[in-house]
Amino acid sequence: MDINDNPDLLKPVEKSNELKEWLVDYVGNKVNPENDEVNVEMIIKTVAEEFPEFLLAIAEENFIRGYQQAIYDFDEGEKLMKKEGLI
């Protein structure tokens, strides 16, 4: 498996609530998959085409949070290394 592969993207989405029901039906009608199963990847591609500003806001938020976490982790690691006399 490639490091960029995410098997969860290919799992069929169950219509477990009103929003998922609407979204699965919408994407299913647009993509028209052979097996009539809509997966997360299909939903992401459809939303990216039709509502890119929504996905961009999520991506930006995830990037910022990840960057902040990396800085925090680096600082904490540096503190531990100094405490142990490694630097």
PDB file of N, CA, C and O in Angstrom:
ATOM      1  N   MET A   1       0.839  -1.183   0.000  1.00  0.00           N
ATOM      2  CA  MET A   1       0.000   0.000   0.000  1.00  0.00           C
ATOM      3  C   MET A   1       0.884   1.246   0.000  1.00  0.00           C
ATOM      4  O   MET A   1       1.867   1.308   0.738  1.00  0.00           O
ATOM      5  N   ASP A   2       0.549   2.211  -0.800  1.00  0.00           N
ATOM      6  CA  ASP A   2       1.244   3.486  -0.888  1.00  0.00           C
ATOM      7  C   ASP A   2       0.952   4.296   0.373  1.00  0.00           C
ATOM      8  O   ASP A   2      -0.132   4.193   0.947  1.00  0.00           O
ATOM      9  N   ILE A   3       1.926   5.102   0.798  1.00  0.00           N
ATOM     10  CA  ILE A   3       1.753   5.914   2.005  1.00  0.00           C
ATOM     11  C   ILE A   3       0.581   6.888   1.874  1.00  0.00           C
ATOM     12  O   ILE A   3       0.000   7.295   2.880  1.00  0.00           O
ATOM     13  N   ASN A   4       0.231   7.262   0.641  1.00  0.00           N
ATOM     14  CA  ASN A   4      -0.857   8.212   0.425  1.00  0.00           C
ATOM     15  C   ASN A   4      -2.215   7.534   0.276  1.00  0.00           C
ATOM     16  O   ASN A   4      -3.234   8.219   0.190  1.00  0.00           O
ATOM     17  N   ASP A   5      -2.248   6.211   0.243  1.00  0.00           N
ATOM     18  CA  ASP A   5      -3.514   5.489   0.117  1.00  0.00           C
ATOM     19  C   ASP A   5      -4.255   5.512   1.441  1.00  0.00           C
ATOM     20  O   ASP A   5      -3.660   5.342   2.505  1.00  0.00           O
ATOM     21  N   ASN A   6      -5.532   5.720   1.364  1.00  0.00           N
ATOM     22  CA  ASN A   6      -6.378   5.690   2.556  1.00  0.00           C
ATOM     23  C   ASN A   6      -7.576   4.808   2.231  1.00  0.00           C
ATOM     24  O   ASN A   6      -8.482   5.234   1.515  1.00  0.00           O
ATOM     25  N   PRO A   7      -7.589   3.589   2.747  1.00  0.00           N
ATOM     26  CA  PRO A   7      -8.684   2.672   2.415  1.00  0.00           C
ATOM     27  C   PRO A   7     -10.057   3.179   2.858  1.00  0.00           C
ATOM     28  O   PRO A   7     -11.078   2.756   2.317  1.00  0.00           O
ATOM     29  N   ASP A   8     -10.085   4.080   3.836  1.00  0.00           N
ATOM     30  CA  ASP A   8     -11.372   4.623   4.283  1.00  0.00           C
ATOM     31  C   ASP A   8     -12.063   5.442   3.199  1.00  0.00           C
ATOM     32  O   ASP A   8     -13.286   5.579   3.209  1.00  0.00           O
ATOM     33  N   LEU A   9     -11.283   5.987   2.263  1.00  0.00           N
ATOM     34  CA  LEU A   9     -11.875   6.774   1.180  1.00  0.00           C
ATOM     35  C   LEU A   9     -12.740   5.918   0.261  1.00  0.00           C
ATOM     36  O   LEU A   9     -13.646   6.432  -0.396  1.00  0.00           O
ATOM     37  N   LEU A  10     -12.468   4.630   0.213  1.00  0.00           N
ATOM     38  CA  LEU A  10     -13.169   3.749  -0.720  1.00  0.00           C
ATOM     39  C   LEU A  10     -14.324   2.986  -0.079  1.00  0.00           C
ATOM     40  O   LEU A  10     -15.021   2.227  -0.753  1.00  0.00           O
ATOM     41  N   LYS A  11     -14.524   3.183   1.209  1.00  0.00           N
ATOM     42  CA  LYS A  11     -15.636   2.511   1.888  1.00  0.00           C
ATOM     43  C   LYS A  11     -16.954   3.181   1.506  1.00  0.00           C
ATOM     44  O   LYS A  11     -17.030   4.408   1.443  1.00  0.00           O
ATOM     45  N   PRO A  12     -17.992   2.383   1.251  1.00  0.00           N
ATOM     46  CA  PRO A  12     -19.301   2.968   0.948  1.00  0.00           C
ATOM     47  C   PRO A  12     -19.820   3.779   2.134  1.00  0.00           C
ATOM     48  O   PRO A  12     -19.608   3.410   3.289  1.00  0.00           O
ATOM     49  N   VAL A  13     -20.490   4.867   1.843  1.00  0.00           N
ATOM     50  CA  VAL A  13     -21.064   5.715   2.883  1.00  0.00           C
ATOM     51  C   VAL A  13     -22.502   5.270   3.127  1.00  0.00           C
ATOM     52  O   VAL A  13     -23.304   5.162   2.199  1.00  0.00           O
ATOM     53  N   GLU A  14     -22.804   5.016   4.389  1.00  0.00           N
ATOM     54  CA  GLU A  14     -24.154   4.608   4.773  1.00  0.00           C
ATOM     55  C   GLU A  14     -25.017   5.845   4.994  1.00  0.00           C
ATOM     56  O   GLU A  14     -24.538   6.866   5.488  1.00  0.00           O
ATOM     57  N   LYS A  15     -26.255   5.750   4.634  1.00  0.00           N
ATOM     58  CA  LYS A  15     -27.200   6.851   4.824  1.00  0.00           C
ATOM     59  C   LYS A  15     -27.747   6.805   6.255  1.00  0.00           C
ATOM     60  O   LYS A  15     -28.899   6.434   6.480  1.00  0.00           O
ATOM     61  N   SER A  16     -26.905   7.185   7.211  1.00  0.00           N
ATOM     62  CA  SER A  16     -27.267   7.050   8.619  1.00  0.00           C
ATOM     63  C   SER A  16     -27.917   8.285   9.223  1.00  0.00           C
ATOM     64  O   SER A  16     -28.365   8.250  10.370  1.00  0.00           O
ATOM     65  N   ASN A  17     -27.973   9.365   8.474  1.00  0.00           N
ATOM     66  CA  ASN A  17     -28.684  10.560   8.940  1.00  0.00           C
ATOM     67  C   ASN A  17     -29.168  11.349   7.721  1.00  0.00           C
ATOM     68  O   ASN A  17     -28.856  11.007   6.580  1.00  0.00           O
ATOM     69  N   GLU A  18     -29.915  12.383   7.978  1.00  0.00           N
ATOM     70  CA  GLU A  18     -30.554  13.132   6.892  1.00  0.00           C
ATOM     71  C   GLU A  18     -29.539  13.774   5.935  1.00  0.00           C
ATOM     72  O   GLU A  18     -29.732  13.763   4.719  1.00  0.00           O
ATOM     73  N   LEU A  19     -28.468  14.327   6.490  1.00  0.00           N
ATOM     74  CA  LEU A  19     -27.456  14.959   5.641  1.00  0.00           C
ATOM     75  C   LEU A  19     -26.753  13.928   4.766  1.00  0.00           C
ATOM     76  O   LEU A  19     -26.572  14.144   3.567  1.00  0.00           O
ATOM     77  N   LYS A  20     -26.356  12.808   5.368  1.00  0.00           N
ATOM     78  CA  LYS A  20     -25.692  11.758   4.582  1.00  0.00           C
ATOM     79  C   LYS A  20     -26.623  11.216   3.507  1.00  0.00           C
ATOM     80  O   LYS A  20     -26.188  10.935   2.391  1.00  0.00           O
ATOM     81  N   GLU A  21     -27.886  11.069   3.834  1.00  0.00           N
ATOM     82  CA  GLU A  21     -28.846  10.572   2.841  1.00  0.00           C
ATOM     83  C   GLU A  21     -28.902  11.515   1.646  1.00  0.00           C
ATOM     84  O   GLU A  21     -28.850  11.077   0.496  1.00  0.00           O
ATOM     85  N   TRP A  22     -29.007  12.807   1.923  1.00  0.00           N
ATOM     86  CA  TRP A  22     -29.060  13.794   0.842  1.00  0.00           C
ATOM     87  C   TRP A  22     -27.760  13.783   0.039  1.00  0.00           C
ATOM     88  O   TRP A  22     -27.784  13.779  -1.192  1.00  0.00           O
ATOM     89  N   LEU A  23     -26.618  13.778   0.747  1.00  0.00           N
ATOM     90  CA  LEU A  23     -25.332  13.854   0.077  1.00  0.00           C
ATOM     91  C   LEU A  23     -25.043  12.605  -0.755  1.00  0.00           C
ATOM     92  O   LEU A  23     -24.578  12.711  -1.890  1.00  0.00           O
ATOM     93  N   VAL A  24     -25.314  11.441  -0.204  1.00  0.00           N
ATOM     94  CA  VAL A  24     -25.093  10.194  -0.946  1.00  0.00           C
ATOM     95  C   VAL A  24     -25.988  10.160  -2.184  1.00  0.00           C
ATOM     96  O   VAL A  24     -25.536   9.776  -3.263  1.00  0.00           O
ATOM     97  N   ASP A  25     -27.252  10.556  -2.038  1.00  0.00           N
ATOM     98  CA  ASP A  25     -28.147  10.585  -3.197  1.00  0.00           C
ATOM     99  C   ASP A  25     -27.667  11.584  -4.242  1.00  0.00           C
ATOM    100  O   ASP A  25     -27.670  11.287  -5.436  1.00  0.00           O
ATOM    101  N   TYR A  26     -27.253  12.770  -3.795  1.00  0.00           N
ATOM    102  CA  TYR A  26     -26.781  13.798  -4.722  1.00  0.00           C
ATOM    103  C   TYR A  26     -25.561  13.306  -5.501  1.00  0.00           C
ATOM    104  O   TYR A  26     -25.527  13.376  -6.730  1.00  0.00           O
ATOM    105  N   VAL A  27     -24.560  12.809  -4.771  1.00  0.00           N
ATOM    106  CA  VAL A  27     -23.334  12.343  -5.419  1.00  0.00           C
ATOM    107  C   VAL A  27     -23.626  11.114  -6.277  1.00  0.00           C
ATOM    108  O   VAL A  27     -23.086  10.987  -7.376  1.00  0.00           O
ATOM    109  N   GLY A  28     -24.459  10.224  -5.797  1.00  0.00           N
ATOM    110  CA  GLY A  28     -24.820   9.037  -6.573  1.00  0.00           C
ATOM    111  C   GLY A  28     -25.459   9.407  -7.901  1.00  0.00           C
ATOM    112  O   GLY A  28     -25.154   8.799  -8.927  1.00  0.00           O
ATOM    113  N   ASN A  29     -26.345  10.401  -7.891  1.00  0.00           N
ATOM    114  CA  ASN A  29     -26.985  10.846  -9.135  1.00  0.00           C
ATOM    115  C   ASN A  29     -25.987  11.523 -10.068  1.00  0.00           C
ATOM    116  O   ASN A  29     -26.093  11.397 -11.288  1.00  0.00           O
ATOM    117  N   LYS A  30     -25.027  12.234  -9.503  1.00  0.00           N
ATOM    118  CA  LYS A  30     -24.040  12.942 -10.325  1.00  0.00           C
ATOM    119  C   LYS A  30     -22.986  11.978 -10.891  1.00  0.00           C
ATOM    120  O   LYS A  30     -22.660  12.039 -12.076  1.00  0.00           O
ATOM    121  N   VAL A  31     -22.454  11.091 -10.039  1.00  0.00           N
ATOM    122  CA  VAL A  31     -21.361  10.205 -10.434  1.00  0.00           C
ATOM    123  C   VAL A  31     -21.878   8.946 -11.122  1.00  0.00           C
ATOM    124  O   VAL A  31     -21.229   8.406 -12.018  1.00  0.00           O
ATOM    125  N   ASN A  32     -23.035   8.490 -10.702  1.00  0.00           N
ATOM    126  CA  ASN A  32     -23.658   7.285 -11.240  1.00  0.00           C
ATOM    127  C   ASN A  32     -22.707   6.082 -11.213  1.00  0.00           C
ATOM    128  O   ASN A  32     -22.370   5.532 -12.261  1.00  0.00           O
ATOM    129  N   PRO A  33     -22.273   5.674 -10.000  1.00  0.00           N
ATOM    130  CA  PRO A  33     -21.342   4.548  -9.904  1.00  0.00           C
ATOM    131  C   PRO A  33     -21.974   3.251 -10.368  1.00  0.00           C
ATOM    132  O   PRO A  33     -23.177   3.044 -10.215  1.00  0.00           O
ATOM    133  N   GLU A  34     -21.151   2.375 -10.938  1.00  0.00           N
ATOM    134  CA  GLU A  34     -21.646   1.105 -11.486  1.00  0.00           C
ATOM    135  C   GLU A  34     -22.338   0.241 -10.445  1.00  0.00           C
ATOM    136  O   GLU A  34     -23.358  -0.384 -10.735  1.00  0.00           O
ATOM    137  N   ASN A  35     -21.791   0.202  -9.237  1.00  0.00           N
ATOM    138  CA  ASN A  35     -22.358  -0.662  -8.198  1.00  0.00           C
ATOM    139  C   ASN A  35     -23.359   0.066  -7.299  1.00  0.00           C
ATOM    140  O   ASN A  35     -23.817  -0.493  -6.302  1.00  0.00           O
ATOM    141  N   ASP A  36     -23.698   1.298  -7.642  1.00  0.00           N
ATOM    142  CA  ASP A  36     -24.640   2.137  -6.881  1.00  0.00           C
ATOM    143  C   ASP A  36     -24.155   2.460  -5.476  1.00  0.00           C
ATOM    144  O   ASP A  36     -24.947   2.893  -4.639  1.00  0.00           O
ATOM    145  N   GLU A  37     -22.863   2.257  -5.198  1.00  0.00           N
ATOM    146  CA  GLU A  37     -22.308   2.610  -3.895  1.00  0.00           C
ATOM    147  C   GLU A  37     -21.511   3.910  -4.020  1.00  0.00           C
ATOM    148  O   GLU A  37     -20.673   4.062  -4.909  1.00  0.00           O
ATOM    149  N   VAL A  38     -21.790   4.835  -3.114  1.00  0.00           N
ATOM    150  CA  VAL A  38     -21.072   6.105  -3.070  1.00  0.00           C
ATOM    151  C   VAL A  38     -20.062   6.016  -1.931  1.00  0.00           C
ATOM    152  O   VAL A  38     -20.404   5.620  -0.817  1.00  0.00           O
ATOM    153  N   ASN A  39     -18.809   6.388  -2.221  1.00  0.00           N
ATOM    154  CA  ASN A  39     -17.791   6.360  -1.177  1.00  0.00           C
ATOM    155  C   ASN A  39     -17.317   7.778  -0.865  1.00  0.00           C
ATOM    156  O   ASN A  39     -17.687   8.735  -1.544  1.00  0.00           O
ATOM    157  N   VAL A  40     -16.500   7.890   0.167  1.00  0.00           N
ATOM    158  CA  VAL A  40     -16.032   9.195   0.625  1.00  0.00           C
ATOM    159  C   VAL A  40     -15.246   9.911  -0.469  1.00  0.00           C
ATOM    160  O   VAL A  40     -15.377  11.124  -0.633  1.00  0.00           O
ATOM    161  N   GLU A  41     -14.436   9.178  -1.211  1.00  0.00           N
ATOM    162  CA  GLU A  41     -13.653   9.795  -2.278  1.00  0.00           C
ATOM    163  C   GLU A  41     -14.550  10.463  -3.319  1.00  0.00           C
ATOM    164  O   GLU A  41     -14.253  11.565  -3.781  1.00  0.00           O
ATOM    165  N   MET A  42     -15.632   9.809  -3.682  1.00  0.00           N
ATOM    166  CA  MET A  42     -16.579  10.394  -4.643  1.00  0.00           C
ATOM    167  C   MET A  42     -17.194  11.677  -4.090  1.00  0.00           C
ATOM    168  O   MET A  42     -17.370  12.654  -4.818  1.00  0.00           O
ATOM    169  N   ILE A  43     -17.516  11.667  -2.811  1.00  0.00           N
ATOM    170  CA  ILE A  43     -18.098  12.854  -2.183  1.00  0.00           C
ATOM    171  C   ILE A  43     -17.093  13.996  -2.171  1.00  0.00           C
ATOM    172  O   ILE A  43     -17.435  15.135  -2.489  1.00  0.00           O
ATOM    173  N   ILE A  44     -15.845  13.690  -1.801  1.00  0.00           N
ATOM    174  CA  ILE A  44     -14.808  14.730  -1.771  1.00  0.00           C
ATOM    175  C   ILE A  44     -14.611  15.342  -3.152  1.00  0.00           C
ATOM    176  O   ILE A  44     -14.540  16.563  -3.287  1.00  0.00           O
ATOM    177  N   LYS A  45     -14.521  14.500  -4.178  1.00  0.00           N
ATOM    178  CA  LYS A  45     -14.324  15.011  -5.544  1.00  0.00           C
ATOM    179  C   LYS A  45     -15.498  15.878  -5.987  1.00  0.00           C
ATOM    180  O   LYS A  45     -15.308  16.911  -6.628  1.00  0.00           O
ATOM    181  N   THR A  46     -16.699  15.458  -5.646  1.00  0.00           N
ATOM    182  CA  THR A  46     -17.885  16.231  -6.030  1.00  0.00           C
ATOM    183  C   THR A  46     -17.919  17.570  -5.304  1.00  0.00           C
ATOM    184  O   THR A  46     -18.184  18.604  -5.916  1.00  0.00           O
ATOM    185  N   VAL A  47     -17.651  17.552  -4.006  1.00  0.00           N
ATOM    186  CA  VAL A  47     -17.640  18.802  -3.240  1.00  0.00           C
ATOM    187  C   VAL A  47     -16.514  19.706  -3.733  1.00  0.00           C
ATOM    188  O   VAL A  47     -16.693  20.921  -3.806  1.00  0.00           O
ATOM    189  N   ALA A  48     -15.365  19.142  -4.069  1.00  0.00           N
ATOM    190  CA  ALA A  48     -14.247  19.942  -4.583  1.00  0.00           C
ATOM    191  C   ALA A  48     -14.616  20.652  -5.885  1.00  0.00           C
ATOM    192  O   ALA A  48     -14.210  21.790  -6.119  1.00  0.00           O
ATOM    193  N   GLU A  49     -15.383  19.972  -6.721  1.00  0.00           N
ATOM    194  CA  GLU A  49     -15.811  20.580  -7.984  1.00  0.00           C
ATOM    195  C   GLU A  49     -16.872  21.648  -7.780  1.00  0.00           C
ATOM    196  O   GLU A  49     -16.839  22.690  -8.433  1.00  0.00           O
ATOM    197  N   GLU A  50     -17.810  21.397  -6.880  1.00  0.00           N
ATOM    198  CA  GLU A  50     -18.980  22.261  -6.764  1.00  0.00           C
ATOM    199  C   GLU A  50     -18.938  23.244  -5.599  1.00  0.00           C
ATOM    200  O   GLU A  50     -19.681  24.225  -5.588  1.00  0.00           O
ATOM    201  N   PHE A  51     -18.077  22.986  -4.621  1.00  0.00           N
ATOM    202  CA  PHE A  51     -18.019  23.851  -3.435  1.00  0.00           C
ATOM    203  C   PHE A  51     -16.583  23.903  -2.917  1.00  0.00           C
ATOM    204  O   PHE A  51     -16.326  23.560  -1.762  1.00  0.00           O
ATOM    205  N   PRO A  52     -15.640  24.334  -3.773  1.00  0.00           N
ATOM    206  CA  PRO A  52     -14.228  24.287  -3.414  1.00  0.00           C
ATOM    207  C   PRO A  52     -13.875  25.139  -2.195  1.00  0.00           C
ATOM    208  O   PRO A  52     -12.962  24.789  -1.447  1.00  0.00           O
ATOM    209  N   GLU A  53     -14.576  26.240  -1.983  1.00  0.00           N
ATOM    210  CA  GLU A  53     -14.256  27.101  -0.847  1.00  0.00           C
ATOM    211  C   GLU A  53     -14.527  26.401   0.499  1.00  0.00           C
ATOM    212  O   GLU A  53     -13.902  26.724   1.509  1.00  0.00           O
ATOM    213  N   PHE A  54     -15.446  25.461   0.498  1.00  0.00           N
ATOM    214  CA  PHE A  54     -15.716  24.677   1.701  1.00  0.00           C
ATOM    215  C   PHE A  54     -14.522  23.781   2.032  1.00  0.00           C
ATOM    216  O   PHE A  54     -14.044  23.772   3.166  1.00  0.00           O
ATOM    217  N   LEU A  55     -14.047  23.033   1.045  1.00  0.00           N
ATOM    218  CA  LEU A  55     -12.901  22.156   1.283  1.00  0.00           C
ATOM    219  C   LEU A  55     -11.632  22.946   1.558  1.00  0.00           C
ATOM    220  O   LEU A  55     -10.788  22.509   2.341  1.00  0.00           O
ATOM    221  N   LEU A  56     -11.488  24.097   0.928  1.00  0.00           N
ATOM    222  CA  LEU A  56     -10.309  24.923   1.166  1.00  0.00           C
ATOM    223  C   LEU A  56     -10.270  25.391   2.613  1.00  0.00           C
ATOM    224  O   LEU A  56      -9.207  25.390   3.235  1.00  0.00           O
ATOM    225  N   ALA A  57     -11.415  25.792   3.157  1.00  0.00           N
ATOM    226  CA  ALA A  57     -11.463  26.238   4.554  1.00  0.00           C
ATOM    227  C   ALA A  57     -11.069  25.093   5.489  1.00  0.00           C
ATOM    228  O   ALA A  57     -10.338  25.315   6.455  1.00  0.00           O
ATOM    229  N   ILE A  58     -11.532  23.895   5.224  1.00  0.00           N
ATOM    230  CA  ILE A  58     -11.181  22.735   6.047  1.00  0.00           C
ATOM    231  C   ILE A  58      -9.690  22.422   5.914  1.00  0.00           C
ATOM    232  O   ILE A  58      -9.018  22.165   6.912  1.00  0.00           O
ATOM    233  N   ALA A  59      -9.181  22.444   4.697  1.00  0.00           N
ATOM    234  CA  ALA A  59      -7.759  22.154   4.475  1.00  0.00           C
ATOM    235  C   ALA A  59      -6.867  23.184   5.169  1.00  0.00           C
ATOM    236  O   ALA A  59      -5.858  22.827   5.778  1.00  0.00           O
ATOM    237  N   GLU A  60      -7.239  24.451   5.077  1.00  0.00           N
ATOM    238  CA  GLU A  60      -6.449  25.495   5.729  1.00  0.00           C
ATOM    239  C   GLU A  60      -6.439  25.303   7.245  1.00  0.00           C
ATOM    240  O   GLU A  60      -5.393  25.421   7.884  1.00  0.00           O
ATOM    241  N   GLU A  61      -7.594  25.011   7.810  1.00  0.00           N
ATOM    242  CA  GLU A  61      -7.694  24.797   9.249  1.00  0.00           C
ATOM    243  C   GLU A  61      -6.834  23.607   9.687  1.00  0.00           C
ATOM    244  O   GLU A  61      -6.118  23.685  10.685  1.00  0.00           O
ATOM    245  N   ASN A  62      -6.911  22.523   8.943  1.00  0.00           N
ATOM    246  CA  ASN A  62      -6.104  21.338   9.273  1.00  0.00           C
ATOM    247  C   ASN A  62      -4.617  21.635   9.156  1.00  0.00           C
ATOM    248  O   ASN A  62      -3.827  21.166   9.975  1.00  0.00           O
ATOM    249  N   PHE A  63      -4.226  22.405   8.152  1.00  0.00           N
ATOM    250  CA  PHE A  63      -2.819  22.758   7.975  1.00  0.00           C
ATOM    251  C   PHE A  63      -2.330  23.582   9.159  1.00  0.00           C
ATOM    252  O   PHE A  63      -1.275  23.294   9.723  1.00  0.00           O
ATOM    253  N   ILE A  64      -3.082  24.594   9.533  1.00  0.00           N
ATOM    254  CA  ILE A  64      -2.685  25.462  10.638  1.00  0.00           C
ATOM    255  C   ILE A  64      -2.584  24.666  11.934  1.00  0.00           C
ATOM    256  O   ILE A  64      -1.617  24.818  12.681  1.00  0.00           O
ATOM    257  N   ARG A  65      -3.576  23.818  12.208  1.00  0.00           N
ATOM    258  CA  ARG A  65      -3.536  23.009  13.434  1.00  0.00           C
ATOM    259  C   ARG A  65      -2.351  22.041  13.424  1.00  0.00           C
ATOM    260  O   ARG A  65      -1.705  21.841  14.452  1.00  0.00           O
ATOM    261  N   GLY A  66      -2.071  21.453  12.291  1.00  0.00           N
ATOM    262  CA  GLY A  66      -0.936  20.546  12.184  1.00  0.00           C
ATOM    263  C   GLY A  66       0.377  21.274  12.386  1.00  0.00           C
ATOM    264  O   GLY A  66       1.280  20.765  13.051  1.00  0.00           O
ATOM    265  N   TYR A  67       0.486  22.454  11.819  1.00  0.00           N
ATOM    266  CA  TYR A  67       1.695  23.257  11.963  1.00  0.00           C
ATOM    267  C   TYR A  67       1.891  23.655  13.420  1.00  0.00           C
ATOM    268  O   TYR A  67       3.002  23.562  13.943  1.00  0.00           O
ATOM    269  N   GLN A  68       0.816  24.099  14.083  1.00  0.00           N
ATOM    270  CA  GLN A  68       0.893  24.464  15.500  1.00  0.00           C
ATOM    271  C   GLN A  68       1.309  23.261  16.347  1.00  0.00           C
ATOM    272  O   GLN A  68       2.118  23.397  17.265  1.00  0.00           O
ATOM    273  N   GLN A  69       0.760  22.092  16.042  1.00  0.00           N
ATOM    274  CA  GLN A  69       1.107  20.889  16.790  1.00  0.00           C
ATOM    275  C   GLN A  69       2.580  20.542  16.596  1.00  0.00           C
ATOM    276  O   GLN A  69       3.251  20.138  17.545  1.00  0.00           O
ATOM    277  N   ALA A  70       3.084  20.695  15.380  1.00  0.00           N
ATOM    278  CA  ALA A  70       4.492  20.402  15.108  1.00  0.00           C
ATOM    279  C   ALA A  70       5.403  21.335  15.902  1.00  0.00           C
ATOM    280  O   ALA A  70       6.416  20.894  16.446  1.00  0.00           O
ATOM    281  N   ILE A  71       5.059  22.604  15.974  1.00  0.00           N
ATOM    282  CA  ILE A  71       5.863  23.561  16.748  1.00  0.00           C
ATOM    283  C   ILE A  71       5.832  23.191  18.223  1.00  0.00           C
ATOM    284  O   ILE A  71       6.868  23.207  18.888  1.00  0.00           O
ATOM    285  N   TYR A  72       4.664  22.863  18.736  1.00  0.00           N
ATOM    286  CA  TYR A  72       4.540  22.456  20.138  1.00  0.00           C
ATOM    287  C   TYR A  72       5.387  21.210  20.409  1.00  0.00           C
ATOM    288  O   TYR A  72       6.137  21.164  21.385  1.00  0.00           O
ATOM    289  N   ASP A  73       5.264  20.204  19.545  1.00  0.00           N
ATOM    290  CA  ASP A  73       6.019  18.971  19.725  1.00  0.00           C
ATOM    291  C   ASP A  73       7.526  19.226  19.702  1.00  0.00           C
ATOM    292  O   ASP A  73       8.272  18.653  20.495  1.00  0.00           O
ATOM    293  N   PHE A  74       7.958  20.077  18.798  1.00  0.00           N
ATOM    294  CA  PHE A  74       9.376  20.415  18.711  1.00  0.00           C
ATOM    295  C   PHE A  74       9.847  21.071  20.004  1.00  0.00           C
ATOM    296  O   PHE A  74      10.882  20.697  20.554  1.00  0.00           O
ATOM    297  N   ASP A  75       9.085  22.052  20.486  1.00  0.00           N
ATOM    298  CA  ASP A  75       9.449  22.746  21.721  1.00  0.00           C
ATOM    299  C   ASP A  75       9.501  21.794  22.911  1.00  0.00           C
ATOM    300  O   ASP A  75      10.422  21.864  23.724  1.00  0.00           O
ATOM    301  N   GLU A  76       8.523  20.913  23.015  1.00  0.00           N
ATOM    302  CA  GLU A  76       8.504  19.949  24.119  1.00  0.00           C
ATOM    303  C   GLU A  76       9.672  18.971  24.018  1.00  0.00           C
ATOM    304  O   GLU A  76      10.276  18.623  25.032  1.00  0.00           O
ATOM    305  N   GLY A  77       9.988  18.534  22.825  1.00  0.00           N
ATOM    306  CA  GLY A  77      11.130  17.649  22.627  1.00  0.00           C
ATOM    307  C   GLY A  77      12.433  18.321  23.009  1.00  0.00           C
ATOM    308  O   GLY A  77      13.304  17.717  23.635  1.00  0.00           O
ATOM    309  N   GLU A  78      12.551  19.576  22.624  1.00  0.00           N
ATOM    310  CA  GLU A  78      13.755  20.330  22.975  1.00  0.00           C
ATOM    311  C   GLU A  78      13.893  20.476  24.494  1.00  0.00           C
ATOM    312  O   GLU A  78      14.990  20.337  25.035  1.00  0.00           O
ATOM    313  N   LYS A  79      12.782  20.754  25.178  1.00  0.00           N
ATOM    314  CA  LYS A  79      12.797  20.859  26.643  1.00  0.00           C
ATOM    315  C   LYS A  79      13.261  19.549  27.270  1.00  0.00           C
ATOM    316  O   LYS A  79      14.095  19.551  28.175  1.00  0.00           O
ATOM    317  N   LEU A  80      12.721  18.434  26.788  1.00  0.00           N
ATOM    318  CA  LEU A  80      13.100  17.120  27.338  1.00  0.00           C
ATOM    319  C   LEU A  80      14.563  16.813  27.086  1.00  0.00           C
ATOM    320  O   LEU A  80      15.242  16.272  27.958  1.00  0.00           O
ATOM    321  N   MET A  81      15.052  17.150  25.908  1.00  0.00           N
ATOM    322  CA  MET A  81      16.448  16.902  25.588  1.00  0.00           C
ATOM    323  C   MET A  81      17.367  17.739  26.479  1.00  0.00           C
ATOM    324  O   MET A  81      18.406  17.251  26.924  1.00  0.00           O
ATOM    325  N   LYS A  82      16.993  18.997  26.743  1.00  0.00           N
ATOM    326  CA  LYS A  82      17.782  19.837  27.633  1.00  0.00           C
ATOM    327  C   LYS A  82      17.759  19.293  29.048  1.00  0.00           C
ATOM    328  O   LYS A  82      18.781  19.299  29.734  1.00  0.00           O
ATOM    329  N   LYS A  83      16.609  18.826  29.489  1.00  0.00           N
ATOM    330  CA  LYS A  83      16.454  18.273  30.833  1.00  0.00           C
ATOM    331  C   LYS A  83      17.338  17.025  31.007  1.00  0.00           C
ATOM    332  O   LYS A  83      17.899  16.801  32.080  1.00  0.00           O
ATOM    333  N   GLU A  84      17.453  16.230  29.960  1.00  0.00           N
ATOM    334  CA  GLU A  84      18.276  15.021  29.999  1.00  0.00           C
ATOM    335  C   GLU A  84      19.748  15.296  29.696  1.00  0.00           C
ATOM    336  O   GLU A  84      20.577  14.387  29.734  1.00  0.00           O
ATOM    337  N   GLY A  85      20.066  16.554  29.394  1.00  0.00           N
ATOM    338  CA  GLY A  85      21.440  16.927  29.109  1.00  0.00           C
ATOM    339  C   GLY A  85      21.930  16.472  27.744  1.00  0.00           C
ATOM    340  O   GLY A  85      23.132  16.321  27.525  1.00  0.00           O
ATOM    341  N   LEU A  86      20.992  16.255  26.828  1.00  0.00           N
ATOM    342  CA  LEU A  86      21.370  15.786  25.491  1.00  0.00           C
ATOM    343  C   LEU A  86      21.739  16.956  24.567  1.00  0.00           C
ATOM    344  O   LEU A  86      22.391  16.760  23.542  1.00  0.00           O
ATOM    345  N   ILE A  87      21.326  18.147  24.930  1.00  0.00           N
ATOM    346  CA  ILE A  87      21.724  19.338  24.135  1.00  0.00           C
ATOM    347  C   ILE A  87      22.088  20.472  25.072  1.00  0.00           C
ATOM    348  O   ILE A  87      22.448  21.558  24.617  1.00  0.00           O
TER     349      ILE A  87
END
